[in-house]
Amino acid sequence: MTLGLRTQGMVWVACLLGCALLTSVATRAGAQRRPRRPPAVETVAGPPLEELVAQLASSDEAIIRQGIEALGLRGQADVVEPLAARIRRGLPPELLELAVDTLVISGRPEAGPVLITLISHRRPAIRLKAIMAVASLKPRGAEQSLTLALSDADAQIRAAAATGLGQVGARGSVDRLFLALEHGVLEASTSIGVLATPAEVVRLLGYLGRLAFDGISPALGELLARRDIPDRTKLDIVARLAELATGGAKTFLQEFVASLPTTDRSPVRRAAEDAAMRIAD
């Protein structure tokens, strides 16, 4: 980026002077500078790993922070184990959150085991951050740990766990998500819509009229948008909404139709339009 800007500047000056010779010199100078880029990359890489590990072992929080931040900039797989080891030894809350964020930025599923242990941390803020990290990295064991978190005492944790299950594609947890929905974890609705099979849609439709429509509509929206759900199932959803005949159902159908391309002439669109028209205002 820096070399490019310099070259542009030199060419700009050359143009202003109207001198072709200066343009040629600038081009050659830019070509000569290019081989110097690798040392700049090495500088960005920062101190050697051993030095950063030593910083993590410090009793000085400022030095520990420097080590964590430097590991984050390093951006390599070898940052996971030093951070995980330091987390297991214990960190003050603020530094622990920073360490978790750094593991997420690394993008390495190998960070999964230590993050999963933090889902049972005593501090809700750490549990929440760990759940979001696990949902992002999708490590082995993510589904089981997130499913267990659906029973957390903290409502925010339960909501994050429900959302996370949809993110990691935890199809085996649909039953637990239905149970969470029954207990008021509305975020479970979206994940049900993402994960449910056509056979499970029947179960979902059974909640219409029993639970608040706002709690069911996110799942219905996801199902109607999915390409792997057959039109027959989507038509069943539309028909059930027509039977429900509430203002919420009418608005939902209208918004669904509005979200479709104007070129869409599918049976599902036509059925949704007809159903919305038949429901009284």
ROFIKOL-439808 format. One record per residue (C-alpha): residue number from 1; residue in three letters; y, x, z. Coordinates in steps of 0.02 Angstrom, whole numbers, plus 32768, in hexadecimal, padded with zeros to 4 digits. Layout:
% residues N
pt titi->NUM	marfi->ALA	y->Y	x->X	z->Z
...
This chain:
% residues 281
pt titi->1	marfi->MET	y->8000	x->8000	z->8000
pt titi->2	marfi->THR	y->807A	x->808D	z->8030
pt titi->3	marfi->LEU	y->8059	x->80F2	z->7F93
pt titi->4	marfi->GLY	y->806D	x->8058	z->7F27
pt titi->5	marfi->LEU	y->8118	x->8035	z->7F72
pt titi->6	marfi->ARG	y->814F	x->80E9	z->7F5A
pt titi->7	marfi->THR	y->8118	x->80E8	z->7EA6
pt titi->8	marfi->GLN	y->8174	x->8044	z->7E86
pt titi->9	marfi->GLY	y->8211	x->808C	z->7ED5
pt titi->10	marfi->MET	y->820A	x->8127	z->7E68
pt titi->11	marfi->VAL	y->81EF	x->80C1	z->7DCA
pt titi->12	marfi->TRP	y->8280	x->8051	z->7DFB
pt titi->13	marfi->VAL	y->82F4	x->80E6	z->7E10
pt titi->14	marfi->ALA	y->82B8	x->812E	z->7D6C
pt titi->15	marfi->CYS	y->82DE	x->808B	z->7D13
pt titi->16	marfi->LEU	y->838D	x->8085	z->7D5C
pt titi->17	marfi->LEU	y->83AF	x->8135	z->7D1D
pt titi->18	marfi->GLY	y->8362	x->810B	z->7C76
pt titi->19	marfi->CYS	y->8301	x->81AD	z->7C75
pt titi->20	marfi->ALA	y->8250	x->81AB	z->7C30
pt titi->21	marfi->LEU	y->8233	x->8259	z->7C74
pt titi->22	marfi->LEU	y->824B	x->8222	z->7D28
pt titi->23	marfi->THR	y->81D0	x->8195	z->7D0B
pt titi->24	marfi->SER	y->814E	x->820F	z->7CD1
pt titi->25	marfi->VAL	y->816B	x->8281	z->7D66
pt titi->26	marfi->ALA	y->815D	x->81EF	z->7DDD
pt titi->27	marfi->THR	y->80B8	x->81BC	z->7D8F
pt titi->28	marfi->ARG	y->8070	x->826B	z->7DA1
pt titi->29	marfi->ALA	y->80B0	x->8277	z->7E54
pt titi->30	marfi->GLY	y->805B	x->81D4	z->7E80
pt titi->31	marfi->ALA	y->7FB9	x->8211	z->7E34
pt titi->32	marfi->GLN	y->7FC4	x->82B1	z->7E99
pt titi->33	marfi->ARG	y->7FDB	x->8251	z->7F3C
pt titi->34	marfi->ARG	y->7F43	x->81E1	z->7F27
pt titi->35	marfi->PRO	y->7EC1	x->825E	z->7F67
pt titi->36	marfi->ARG	y->7F1C	x->8264	z->800E
pt titi->37	marfi->ARG	y->7EE9	x->81B1	z->803C
pt titi->38	marfi->PRO	y->7E42	x->81D8	z->8091
pt titi->39	marfi->PRO	y->7E94	x->823D	z->8120
pt titi->40	marfi->ALA	y->7F06	x->81A7	z->8141
pt titi->41	marfi->VAL	y->7E6D	x->8138	z->8155
pt titi->42	marfi->GLU	y->7E21	x->81B3	z->81CF
pt titi->43	marfi->THR	y->7EC1	x->81AE	z->8236
pt titi->44	marfi->VAL	y->7EBB	x->80F0	z->8240
pt titi->45	marfi->ALA	y->7E06	x->80FB	z->827D
pt titi->46	marfi->GLY	y->7E4B	x->8142	z->831F
pt titi->47	marfi->PRO	y->7DF8	x->81AF	z->83A4
pt titi->48	marfi->PRO	y->7D3E	x->81D6	z->83A0
pt titi->49	marfi->LEU	y->7CCA	x->8155	z->83EA
pt titi->50	marfi->GLU	y->7C9E	x->81C5	z->847E
pt titi->51	marfi->GLU	y->7D55	x->81CA	z->84B2
pt titi->52	marfi->LEU	y->7D63	x->810D	z->84AB
pt titi->53	marfi->VAL	y->7CC5	x->80F7	z->8511
pt titi->54	marfi->ALA	y->7D11	x->816A	z->8594
pt titi->55	marfi->GLN	y->7DAD	x->80FE	z->8598
pt titi->56	marfi->LEU	y->7D43	x->8064	z->85B8
pt titi->57	marfi->ALA	y->7CF6	x->80BD	z->864E
pt titi->58	marfi->SER	y->7DA1	x->80D9	z->869D
pt titi->59	marfi->SER	y->7DD9	x->807F	z->873B
pt titi->60	marfi->ASP	y->7E89	x->806F	z->86F2
pt titi->61	marfi->GLU	y->7E9F	x->7FC5	z->869F
pt titi->62	marfi->ALA	y->7F22	x->8007	z->8627
pt titi->63	marfi->ILE	y->7EAB	x->808D	z->85E7
pt titi->64	marfi->ILE	y->7E1D	x->800F	z->85D9
pt titi->65	marfi->ARG	y->7E8E	x->7F9E	z->8572
pt titi->66	marfi->GLN	y->7EB9	x->802E	z->84FE
pt titi->67	marfi->GLY	y->7E00	x->8050	z->84E6
pt titi->68	marfi->ILE	y->7DD7	x->7F9B	z->84BF
pt titi->69	marfi->GLU	y->7E67	x->7F8C	z->8444
pt titi->70	marfi->ALA	y->7E38	x->802F	z->83EE
pt titi->71	marfi->LEU	y->7D84	x->7FF4	z->83DC
pt titi->72	marfi->GLY	y->7DC5	x->7F56	z->838B
pt titi->73	marfi->LEU	y->7E27	x->7FBC	z->830D
pt titi->74	marfi->ARG	y->7D8E	x->8025	z->82EC
pt titi->75	marfi->GLY	y->7D38	x->7F8E	z->82A0
pt titi->76	marfi->GLN	y->7C89	x->7FD6	z->8299
pt titi->77	marfi->ALA	y->7BDF	x->7F9F	z->82D9
pt titi->78	marfi->ASP	y->7BDD	x->802A	z->835B
pt titi->79	marfi->VAL	y->7C63	x->7FD3	z->83C3
pt titi->80	marfi->VAL	y->7BED	x->7F49	z->83FD
pt titi->81	marfi->GLU	y->7B81	x->7FA7	z->8479
pt titi->82	marfi->PRO	y->7C0F	x->7FFF	z->84D7
pt titi->83	marfi->LEU	y->7C6D	x->7F5B	z->84EA
pt titi->84	marfi->ALA	y->7BD1	x->7EFD	z->851E
pt titi->85	marfi->ALA	y->7BA8	x->7F82	z->85A0
pt titi->86	marfi->ARG	y->7C58	x->7F7A	z->85E7
pt titi->87	marfi->ILE	y->7C52	x->7EBC	z->85EE
pt titi->88	marfi->ARG	y->7BAD	x->7EC3	z->864E
pt titi->89	marfi->ARG	y->7BFA	x->7F3D	z->86CA
pt titi->90	marfi->GLY	y->7C89	x->7EC4	z->86E8
pt titi->91	marfi->LEU	y->7D3C	x->7EB3	z->86AE
pt titi->92	marfi->PRO	y->7DD8	x->7E5D	z->86F0
pt titi->93	marfi->PRO	y->7DF0	x->7DB1	z->869E
pt titi->94	marfi->GLU	y->7E78	x->7DE4	z->8624
pt titi->95	marfi->LEU	y->7E1A	x->7E7E	z->85E9
pt titi->96	marfi->LEU	y->7D79	x->7E1B	z->85DE
pt titi->97	marfi->GLU	y->7DCC	x->7D9F	z->8569
pt titi->98	marfi->LEU	y->7E0E	x->7E2F	z->8501
pt titi->99	marfi->ALA	y->7D60	x->7E7B	z->84F7
pt titi->100	marfi->VAL	y->7D16	x->7DD5	z->84BD
pt titi->101	marfi->ASP	y->7D9D	x->7DC2	z->8439
pt titi->102	marfi->THR	y->7D79	x->7E73	z->83FE
pt titi->103	marfi->LEU	y->7CC0	x->7E4C	z->83EB
pt titi->104	marfi->VAL	y->7CEA	x->7DB3	z->8384
pt titi->105	marfi->ILE	y->7D5D	x->7E18	z->8314
pt titi->106	marfi->SER	y->7CD0	x->7E94	z->82F9
pt titi->107	marfi->GLY	y->7C6E	x->7E08	z->82A6
pt titi->108	marfi->ARG	y->7BCA	x->7E52	z->82E3
pt titi->109	marfi->PRO	y->7B3E	x->7DD8	z->8315
pt titi->110	marfi->GLU	y->7AFA	x->7E67	z->8382
pt titi->111	marfi->ALA	y->7B80	x->7E34	z->83FF
pt titi->112	marfi->GLY	y->7B22	x->7D91	z->841A
pt titi->113	marfi->PRO	y->7ABC	x->7DBE	z->84B5
pt titi->114	marfi->VAL	y->7B50	x->7DF0	z->8521
pt titi->115	marfi->LEU	y->7BB9	x->7D5E	z->84E2
pt titi->116	marfi->ILE	y->7B2E	x->7CE4	z->850A
pt titi->117	marfi->THR	y->7B26	x->7D24	z->85BD
pt titi->118	marfi->LEU	y->7BE0	x->7CFE	z->85CE
pt titi->119	marfi->ILE	y->7BC2	x->7C46	z->85A6
pt titi->120	marfi->SER	y->7B8B	x->7C36	z->865C
pt titi->121	marfi->HIS	y->7C1F	x->7C9B	z->86A1
pt titi->122	marfi->ARG	y->7C71	x->7C55	z->873D
pt titi->123	marfi->ARG	y->7D1B	x->7C44	z->86E9
pt titi->124	marfi->PRO	y->7D2C	x->7BB2	z->8670
pt titi->125	marfi->ALA	y->7DA7	x->7C13	z->8603
pt titi->126	marfi->ILE	y->7D25	x->7C9A	z->85E6
pt titi->127	marfi->ARG	y->7C9C	x->7C1B	z->85C5
pt titi->128	marfi->LEU	y->7D0A	x->7BC6	z->8545
pt titi->129	marfi->LYS	y->7D34	x->7C68	z->84ED
pt titi->130	marfi->ALA	y->7C7D	x->7C9C	z->84ED
pt titi->131	marfi->ILE	y->7C47	x->7BF6	z->84A0
pt titi->132	marfi->MET	y->7CC8	x->7C06	z->8417
pt titi->133	marfi->ALA	y->7C90	x->7CB9	z->83F8
pt titi->134	marfi->VAL	y->7BD8	x->7C89	z->83EC
pt titi->135	marfi->ALA	y->7C03	x->7BFA	z->8375
pt titi->136	marfi->SER	y->7C63	x->7C75	z->8309
pt titi->137	marfi->LEU	y->7BE2	x->7D01	z->8303
pt titi->138	marfi->LYS	y->7B47	x->7C90	z->82FE
pt titi->139	marfi->PRO	y->7AD2	x->7D0C	z->8354
pt titi->140	marfi->ARG	y->7A1B	x->7CEC	z->837A
pt titi->141	marfi->GLY	y->7A10	x->7C77	z->840F
pt titi->142	marfi->ALA	y->7AB5	x->7C20	z->83E7
pt titi->143	marfi->GLU	y->7A69	x->7B72	z->83D8
pt titi->144	marfi->GLN	y->7A0F	x->7B79	z->847F
pt titi->145	marfi->SER	y->7AA4	x->7BBE	z->84DE
pt titi->146	marfi->LEU	y->7B1E	x->7B41	z->8493
pt titi->147	marfi->THR	y->7AA8	x->7AB1	z->84B4
pt titi->148	marfi->LEU	y->7A9E	x->7AE1	z->856C
pt titi->149	marfi->ALA	y->7B5C	x->7AE8	z->8572
pt titi->150	marfi->LEU	y->7B62	x->7A2E	z->8545
pt titi->151	marfi->SER	y->7B39	x->7A12	z->85FD
pt titi->152	marfi->ASP	y->7BC8	x->7A7F	z->863F
pt titi->153	marfi->ALA	y->7C31	x->7A36	z->86CB
pt titi->154	marfi->ASP	y->7CD1	x->7A56	z->8668
pt titi->155	marfi->ALA	y->7CFD	x->79D5	z->85E3
pt titi->156	marfi->GLN	y->7D51	x->7A56	z->8575
pt titi->157	marfi->ILE	y->7CB5	x->7AC1	z->8577
pt titi->158	marfi->ARG	y->7C47	x->7A2E	z->8547
pt titi->159	marfi->ALA	y->7CBC	x->7A04	z->84B7
pt titi->160	marfi->ALA	y->7CBA	x->7AB8	z->8477
pt titi->161	marfi->ALA	y->7BFD	x->7AC0	z->8483
pt titi->162	marfi->ALA	y->7BEB	x->7A1F	z->8420
pt titi->163	marfi->THR	y->7C5F	x->7A62	z->8399
pt titi->164	marfi->GLY	y->7C05	x->7B09	z->8399
pt titi->165	marfi->LEU	y->7B5D	x->7AB9	z->8378
pt titi->166	marfi->GLY	y->7B9F	x->7A72	z->82D8
pt titi->167	marfi->GLN	y->7BE8	x->7B1B	z->82A8
pt titi->168	marfi->VAL	y->7B43	x->7B77	z->82BD
pt titi->169	marfi->GLY	y->7AE0	x->7AF1	z->8262
pt titi->170	marfi->ALA	y->7A75	x->7AC4	z->82F9
pt titi->171	marfi->ARG	y->7A10	x->7A36	z->82AB
pt titi->172	marfi->GLY	y->7994	x->7A3C	z->833B
pt titi->173	marfi->SER	y->7A1C	x->7A05	z->83B5
pt titi->174	marfi->VAL	y->7A48	x->795E	z->8368
pt titi->175	marfi->ASP	y->79F0	x->78FD	z->83F3
pt titi->176	marfi->ARG	y->7A56	x->795A	z->8476
pt titi->177	marfi->LEU	y->7AF4	x->7939	z->8414
pt titi->178	marfi->PHE	y->7ACF	x->787E	z->8412
pt titi->179	marfi->LEU	y->7AB8	x->7885	z->84CE
pt titi->180	marfi->ALA	y->7B5C	x->78E3	z->84E1
pt titi->181	marfi->LEU	y->7BB3	x->7861	z->8475
pt titi->182	marfi->GLU	y->7B71	x->77D7	z->84E5
pt titi->183	marfi->HIS	y->7BBC	x->7834	z->8579
pt titi->184	marfi->GLY	y->7C67	x->783D	z->852B
pt titi->185	marfi->VAL	y->7C65	x->78E6	z->84D4
pt titi->186	marfi->LEU	y->7CBC	x->78A8	z->8438
pt titi->187	marfi->GLU	y->7CB5	x->7952	z->83E4
pt titi->188	marfi->ALA	y->7BFA	x->7936	z->83D3
pt titi->189	marfi->SER	y->7C21	x->78B3	z->834F
pt titi->190	marfi->THR	y->7C5E	x->792F	z->82CD
pt titi->191	marfi->SER	y->7BC9	x->79A1	z->82E9
pt titi->192	marfi->ILE	y->7B51	x->790E	z->82D9
pt titi->193	marfi->GLY	y->7BA2	x->78E7	z->8232
pt titi->194	marfi->VAL	y->7B8B	x->799B	z->81FB
pt titi->195	marfi->LEU	y->7AD6	x->79A8	z->8234
pt titi->196	marfi->ALA	y->7A84	x->78FC	z->822C
pt titi->197	marfi->THR	y->79FD	x->78D5	z->81AE
pt titi->198	marfi->PRO	y->79FD	x->782E	z->814F
pt titi->199	marfi->ALA	y->7979	x->77EE	z->81CA
pt titi->200	marfi->GLU	y->79ED	x->7815	z->825C
pt titi->201	marfi->VAL	y->7A7C	x->77B5	z->820D
pt titi->202	marfi->VAL	y->7A25	x->7714	z->823D
pt titi->203	marfi->ARG	y->7A2F	x->7749	z->82F3
pt titi->204	marfi->LEU	y->7AE8	x->7772	z->82E1
pt titi->205	marfi->LEU	y->7B10	x->76CA	z->8293
pt titi->206	marfi->GLY	y->7ABF	x->7678	z->832B
pt titi->207	marfi->TYR	y->7B52	x->76B7	z->8393
pt titi->208	marfi->LEU	y->7BD0	x->7651	z->832E
pt titi->209	marfi->GLY	y->7C0D	x->75C6	z->839E
pt titi->210	marfi->ARG	y->7BC7	x->761D	z->8439
pt titi->211	marfi->LEU	y->7C38	x->76B5	z->843E
pt titi->212	marfi->ALA	y->7CF0	x->76C1	z->8410
pt titi->213	marfi->PHE	y->7D04	x->76CB	z->8354
pt titi->214	marfi->ASP	y->7D70	x->7767	z->8363
pt titi->215	marfi->GLY	y->7CDA	x->77BD	z->83B0
pt titi->216	marfi->ILE	y->7C68	x->7793	z->831D
pt titi->217	marfi->SER	y->7CDF	x->77A4	z->828A
pt titi->218	marfi->PRO	y->7CE1	x->7865	z->8284
pt titi->219	marfi->ALA	y->7C24	x->7864	z->826A
pt titi->220	marfi->LEU	y->7C31	x->77E0	z->81E3
pt titi->221	marfi->GLY	y->7CB9	x->7842	z->818A
pt titi->222	marfi->GLU	y->7C4F	x->78DF	z->8188
pt titi->223	marfi->LEU	y->7BB7	x->7881	z->8148
pt titi->224	marfi->LEU	y->7C15	x->782C	z->80BB
pt titi->225	marfi->ALA	y->7C5B	x->78D5	z->8085
pt titi->226	marfi->ARG	y->7BB4	x->792F	z->8083
pt titi->227	marfi->ARG	y->7B63	x->794E	z->7FDA
pt titi->228	marfi->ASP	y->7AB5	x->7958	z->8025
pt titi->229	marfi->ILE	y->7ABD	x->78A5	z->8065
pt titi->230	marfi->PRO	y->7A7B	x->782B	z->7FE1
pt titi->231	marfi->ASP	y->7AE9	x->779D	z->7FA1
pt titi->232	marfi->ARG	y->7A6C	x->7720	z->7FE7
pt titi->233	marfi->THR	y->7A92	x->775C	z->8097
pt titi->234	marfi->LYS	y->7B4D	x->775D	z->8077
pt titi->235	marfi->LEU	y->7B43	x->76AA	z->8036
pt titi->236	marfi->ASP	y->7AEB	x->767A	z->80D8
pt titi->237	marfi->ILE	y->7B7C	x->76C4	z->813A
pt titi->238	marfi->VAL	y->7BFB	x->7662	z->80D3
pt titi->239	marfi->ALA	y->7B97	x->75C1	z->80E6
pt titi->240	marfi->ARG	y->7B8D	x->75D6	z->81A3
pt titi->241	marfi->LEU	y->7C49	x->75F1	z->81AB
pt titi->242	marfi->ALA	y->7C63	x->7553	z->8144
pt titi->243	marfi->GLU	y->7BF9	x->74F5	z->81C3
pt titi->244	marfi->LEU	y->7C5D	x->753E	z->8253
pt titi->245	marfi->ALA	y->7CFA	x->74FB	z->81FF
pt titi->246	marfi->THR	y->7D77	x->7545	z->827A
pt titi->247	marfi->GLY	y->7E23	x->758A	z->8259
pt titi->248	marfi->GLY	y->7DE2	x->7638	z->827D
pt titi->249	marfi->ALA	y->7D56	x->7623	z->81FE
pt titi->250	marfi->LYS	y->7DD0	x->75E5	z->817A
pt titi->251	marfi->THR	y->7E47	x->7677	z->8195
pt titi->252	marfi->PHE	y->7DB7	x->76F1	z->8190
pt titi->253	marfi->LEU	y->7D78	x->76AD	z->80EA
pt titi->254	marfi->GLN	y->7E26	x->76AF	z->809F
pt titi->255	marfi->GLU	y->7E41	x->7763	z->80D3
pt titi->256	marfi->PHE	y->7D96	x->7793	z->8090
pt titi->257	marfi->VAL	y->7DBF	x->7748	z->7FE5
pt titi->258	marfi->ALA	y->7E69	x->779D	z->7FE4
pt titi->259	marfi->SER	y->7E14	x->7846	z->8004
pt titi->260	marfi->LEU	y->7DAA	x->7839	z->7F66
pt titi->261	marfi->PRO	y->7DE2	x->787D	z->7EBE
pt titi->262	marfi->THR	y->7E30	x->77FA	z->7E4D
pt titi->263	marfi->THR	y->7DA6	x->781F	z->7DCF
pt titi->264	marfi->ASP	y->7D1F	x->77EC	z->7E4B
pt titi->265	marfi->ARG	y->7CC6	x->7750	z->7E0F
pt titi->266	marfi->SER	y->7C2C	x->775B	z->7E7E
pt titi->267	marfi->PRO	y->7BD4	x->76C5	z->7EC8
pt titi->268	marfi->VAL	y->7C07	x->7700	z->7F75
pt titi->269	marfi->ARG	y->7CC0	x->76FB	z->7F48
pt titi->270	marfi->ARG	y->7CB2	x->764E	z->7EFC
pt titi->271	marfi->ALA	y->7C53	x->760E	z->7F94
pt titi->272	marfi->ALA	y->7CD5	x->7658	z->800A
pt titi->273	marfi->GLU	y->7D64	x->7609	z->7FA8
pt titi->274	marfi->ASP	y->7D0F	x->755F	z->7FA8
pt titi->275	marfi->ALA	y->7CE6	x->7569	z->8061
pt titi->276	marfi->ALA	y->7D98	x->7599	z->8091
pt titi->277	marfi->MET	y->7DDC	x->7506	z->802B
pt titi->278	marfi->ARG	y->7D66	x->748B	z->8080
pt titi->279	marfi->ILE	y->7D98	x->74BE	z->8131
pt titi->280	marfi->ALA	y->7E2B	x->7456	z->816B
pt titi->281	marfi->ASP	y->7EC8	x->74AC	z->81A6
